[in-house]
Amino acid sequence: MPDLTDQKKIDEQRDFAGLHDPLTGVANRSLLISRLENGLSRTRRLETLLGVIALNLDHFKLINSSLGHDFGDELLRQVAQRLCAVIRPSDSVARVGADEFIIVCDDSTGSETGTLARMVLDSIREPFEHMGHELLVTASLGVIMATESSVASGLLVDAEVAVSRAKEQDGNRIEYFDESLRWKSERRAILLVGLRRALAQDELTVYYQPIVDLSTGLMASAEALLRWNHPELGPVNPAEFIPCAEEMGLIDEIGAWVVEQACAQLALWHAGGHDVTVAVNVSVLQMMAADIVEVTQRTLERTKFSGEGLCFELTESVLMNDVNYFGKTLVELKALGVRLSIDDFGTGFSSLGRLKRFPIDELKVDQGFVKGLGTDPLDTALVEAIVAMAHALKLSVTAEGIENESQLALLREMGCQRGQGYFLARPMPAAAINQLIESQHRWDIA
């Protein structure tokens, strides 16, 4: 006769596995939806409130790539444990994606849900440890309170919209969903659909912003800036659509297209005898692609351009990651003739020791510091220190975001070699840059 006790245990284990995340042991999406629907039914029947907190870890893909998937998995397990430790007995935690967690707060006021969200954020900020490694992690949280008309799937979508808003604000924060975010969510959905056709239908274009030699007043270089003219929405700000491209996994394809456009334009300028360079922004996600060097080399071959004059602008976060991986990649790019610049320098927390180890050619002073030149003593001191450090390391230095004559004069006094900003010139089509080059336009910077 079969052992019914053993069969019952097997059934219970199977049921548990079907409703829980195998890595962390918390609820999976199926159980989450069931709990949300039950909670919503309860709120309508008893006239109580229900809150939802969505959580995404900041830069989780970077953690996985630099420290390994085993470390990433352990981090997710520890995150789940911390969430379970701070919630109330009536609340529940679910994992619904790689680094995406949801907390359902039953019978909870807006104030109570907000308090719990702050406790969660604080708990994530505490250092994580694994096999002797200590890691500081932050998270982006989205909070929404259910209404009488709420449905489970809609609450999750709206909570994730709030998370996206938190990420756009550099993460490590809490955003609360409201109707303005609903409009943003609908617009974002249109952008996500439109991005897939944007390349094929020539909706994307590249503008160029002049970078001026502050000693001669001549254009020394130009920064390639991506623009998107949506057929229904009109011009879309890159700060809005670039995160969408990263989310959809299109950033490599779009980034490669921008590099190709810049190389083709450079080839034309150089063929005309104009010794100008072009800088292209390359994200950390693009740099993490295993074929970044091969793609760049094929692009240079296809556009018949040597690589001399092409500059990749990298965010400072590159310096904060795997020295061996990024160091090897940067050396290989340098071998192709590509110059390397660290963009927005001073906004991150990179090690100067690492800066010295990478084959960097240039630092770009962040426009946030340039804005305070002459009015904010701290900003002025920081810019002066960055310029001096760049000179000491034999690096050229460019200041971005120059908005007035006073800033320009101070930068020249400090010995900053190059500058860009609306005071000098706005981004413009390649044809307008052609006119500046051919006329040997000289800015009056004396």
N, C-alpha and C positions, 0 to 999 in steps of 0.2 A: 504494500500500500504506500503511495507517495507521501512524503513528509510535507504536510500542508504548511507547517511553520516555515520551512525553507522556501517553498513556493511563494509564500506571502512576502518574505524578505526580498526575493528576486523581483516580484511585482512592484514592491515599494521602491527598490533601487532603480527599476526601469522608469517608473513614474517620476522619480526625483530627477533622473538624468534628462528626461524629456522637458522638464520645466526649469532647469537650472543651468547656468553657465559652467561648462566643465573646467575652466581655468580657475575661476574665483569662487565658485560655489554659490554665488548670489543668483537671484532670479534672472531668467532670460527674457527675451521680448514677449514670448507667448504668455508667460506667467504675469509679466508686467501689465500687459493689456487687460488680462482678466482682473487683476487687482485694481487697475484704474477704473474699469467699467463697474466693478462692485462698489468702489469708493464713490463714483459719481452717482450711482443709484442711491447710495446711503445719504449723500448730501442733499439730494432732492427730497428724499423721504423724511429726513430728520432736520432739514434746513440748517445743516452744518456747512463748513467750508473745507476745501481740499486744495493743497498746493503741490506743485511739481517743481523740482530742481533738477536741471540738466547740467552735467559736468563733463568737460573735455580737458584732458591734460594739454598743457602748452608744449609745443615742439616735441611731441611724442615720437614722430617719425625720425627725428634727428637723434633722439635717445636710442632708438632701436638700431639705427645704422651705425652709430659711433660706439655704443657699448654692447651691442649684440642682442638678439631676440630673447635669449635666456634671461638676461638682465631685465629686458622689457617685460617679460612675462611675470617675473618676480615682483617688479614694480607694480604691475596691475593687481597682483594678489594682495600686496600690502595696502594699496589704495582702497581696495574693497574692504579690507579689515578695518581700516580707519573710518570709512563711511559707516560701517555697521556699528562701530564703537560710539559714534556721536549721535546717531539717530535715536528717536524715542521708540519704545516698544511697539507703538501703533504704526510706525513708519516702515517702509520697505525699500530695499536697494535692488537695482537691476543693472546688468551690463548689457548694452544694446549694440555695441560696436567695438572696434579695436581698443580705443581709450575713452569710450563714451559710456557714462553711467547716468542713471536716472534714480532720483529719490522721490517716492510718493509720500506726501505728508497728509495723512488722514486726520480729519477733524482738527484742522490747523488754521489759525487766522493768518492774515498777511504778515502781521508783525512777528508771529511765531515762526513762520516759514522763512522770513528774512533773517531772523536770529540764527536759525539752523544753518542757513546758507553761509553766514559769516563764520560759524563754527567749523563748517566743512572746509572753507577756504583756508582758515588758520591751521587746520589739521594737516592739509596737504603741504603747507609751507614748511612744516617741520622736516628736517633732513631724513632721507630714506637711506638705509644701509643694507648692503648685500655683499657677502664674501670680502669684507674689508673695504669696500667702496662706499663712499658717502655721496649722495646726490641731492641737490636742491631742486625741487620741482614746484611749478606753479600751475594753476588751473584757471579755466574760464567757465563761469557759472551763469546759467540763465534761469530765471524764476518766473513762474506764472501761476496765478490763482484761477481756479475753475469758476465758471459762471453756470447759470441754469441751462444754457444752450451748449455747453462744452461737450465734446466727444473725445474719447481717449486718443485717437490718432491725431486729432487737431491739437490737443494739448502738447503732445510730443513735438509736433512740427513747430508750434509757436515757441516752446521752450528752447528748441535748437536754434531758432532765429535769434533769440536773446543771447545764446552762447556765441553765435557768429558775431553779433554786435560787440560782445566782450572781447573776442579775439581781434577784431578790427581796432580796438583801443589798446592793443599790445598785451592783452590777456591779464592774468593775475587779478581779476576783478569780477564783480557780480553785476549783471544787467537784468533789469526787470522788463518783461514784455508789456507793451502797450499798443494802442491802435496805430501809432506812427510806425512801429516796427512791423505791423501787419502789412501796411502799404509797402514797406521796404522788402518784406518777404515775397510779395507778389512781383515786385520789380526784379528781385534777385532771380526768381524762377524764370522770368523772361530772358534775363541775361544768360543764365545757364543753358537754356535752349539755343539762344542766338549765337553763343560762342562757337558751337559746333559748325555753324555755317559761315562764320565771319571770315575765316581764312579762304575758304573756297570761293566766296562771292566778293572778294576784294573790298571788304568793309574795314579792314585794318590798314593803317598807313604809318609811316615813320616820319616824325618831325625831328628837327635838329636845333638844339640850343647852343649858340656860340659860346666858347670858352676863350676868354681874352688873355693874352700875355700882358701882365700888368706893368711890364717895363717898356714895352714898345707900343701897346695899344692895338696890335694886330691880332687877328683870330688865330689862335694856336691849335684849337681843336673844336669839336662839337660833340654834344651828348645826344645820342639817338634815343628818342622818347616815343613810345608806342601810343598811338591814338586809335580810337574805335568810334566810327560814326554809325550808330545803329539805325537801321531803316525806319524804325518806329519811334524810338526814344531819342534819336539824335546823338550828339556827342556824349560819350560815357567816360567819366573820370577813371584813369587807370587804377587809382586807389580802390575803386569799386569793383572793376572787373578782373584785375589780376588775382585777388584771392579766390574768385570763382574759377579761374583757369587752373590755379593750384589745386583746388578741391576736386576738379574734374579730371586731373591728370593731364591737362593740355599744356601746362606751362613749358614742358620741354619742347613740344612742337612749335608753340608760338615763339618761345625764346630763340629757337634755331632759325625761325623765319626772320626775326629781327636782325640776328647776326648776319644772315645772308643778304638782307637788304642793305645793311651798313657796309658790308664788304663790296657789294656790287657798286655802291655809290663811291666808296673809297677808290675802287679801281678806276672809275671814270675821272675822279679828281686828279689822281696821280698820273693818269694817261695824259691829262691836260697840263702837266707840269706843276701842279699845285701840291705842295708838301703839307697836307693837313692830316690830322688824325681824328678818329671817331671813337668815343667811349660808349659801350653798351652795358646796361645793367644786367647782371647775371645773378639769379637768386640762389640761395643755398640748396634748394631742391634741384635746380639745374646742375649745380656743382656736384651733387650726390649721384647723378646719373653715371653709370659705369662707362658709358660711351661718349662722355662730354668731349674728350680729346679727339676721338675719331670723328665725331660729328663736326667739330671745328675744322679739322684737317680737310675733310671732304668738302666743306663749304668754301674753304680757301681755294681748293683745287677747282671747284666748279665755277667760282667767280674770277678765276685767274688772278688772284690777289695774293701777294707774298705773306701777308700777315703783319708786316711792318706798318705801323700806324693804327692798328686795331688795339683797343684797350678794353679789358673786361673790368667793370666796376663791381666789386664784391662787397656784400654787407660785412660788418665787423664780426658777426657771429661765426663766420668761417674760421676766425682765429681762435674761437673758443672750443673747437671740436678736434677730431682726430688729427693730430699733427702728421702722422705717417701717411694717412690716406690723402688729406688735402695737400700736404707738402709735395707728394709725388705727382699729384694731378697738376698742381701749379707749375712745377718744374717742367712737366711735359708741354704745358701750354706755352711757357716761356720759350721752349725749344722751337715752337712754331713761329716765333716772332711776336707773340701777343704780349702787350704790356698789361700790368696788373695794378689796380687801384683799390684802396679800401674806402668805400663810400660812407658818408655820415659818421666819420671818425669822431670818437668821443662820447657817443651815445650808448655804447655797449660796455662790457666789462672785460675786454680782452687783455691778455697778458702781454706786456712789452717784450718779455722774453720770447714769446711765440712770434710776435711781429718781426723780431730780428731773424727768426729762423725761416720765415717764408720769403720767397723771392719777389717782394713787393716793390713797385716802382714809385707809387704815389699815394698820398693821403688826401682825402677830401674833407675839409672841415664842415661839419654839419651846419645847415642854415639856421638851426635853432640858436646856436652860439653866435653866429654872424649877426643875427637880428639884434642881439644885445650889445653889440660893439659900441663903445663910447657912452653908453647909458647904464649898462650893468657892469660894475667892476669885476664880478666873478666871471661873466662871459668874456670880457676883454682879456682877463688873465688867462683863461683857458685857451682862447684862440692863440694868444701870444706863446703859450707853452707848447701847443701842438705844432705851430710853425717852427719854433726853435728845435723841437724834438725831431721833426722831419728833416731839418737841415743837418742835425747831428748824425742822423742815420743815412744821410746822402739820398734822401727821397725828395721828389718834387712835391709841392703842396698847392692845392686848389681850394679856394673858398667858394661855397655855393650860397645862393640866396641873397646876393648883394642887392639892396633895395634903395640905397641913397649914396650921395657923394661923400658923406662923412665916413661911412663904412669903408668905401673904396680907398679913401685917403689913409685911414688907419691900417688897412691891410697892406698897402704899399710900404708904409713906414716899418711894419713888422717884417717885411721881406717876403711876403706871400707872392709866389710867382704867377699864379693864374687865378682868374675869377670868373664867375658866371652868376646871372641873376637878372631879374626884370629891369633893373636899372641900366644894365648893359644891353640886353636883348632878350626878347621872348622866344620860345620855340617857334620854328617856322618851317615851311616845306623845303625840300632839297633845292628847288628852283631859286628860292630866295637866298639860300646859302651860296648858290652858284654866283649870284650877282655880287655878294659881299666878297667872295674870293677873287673873282675876275676884276673887280674894281679896286682890289687891294685896300678895302675899307680899313680905316684906322680910327679907333675910338679915342676921343679926347679925354684922357685920364690924368693929365698933368695937374 
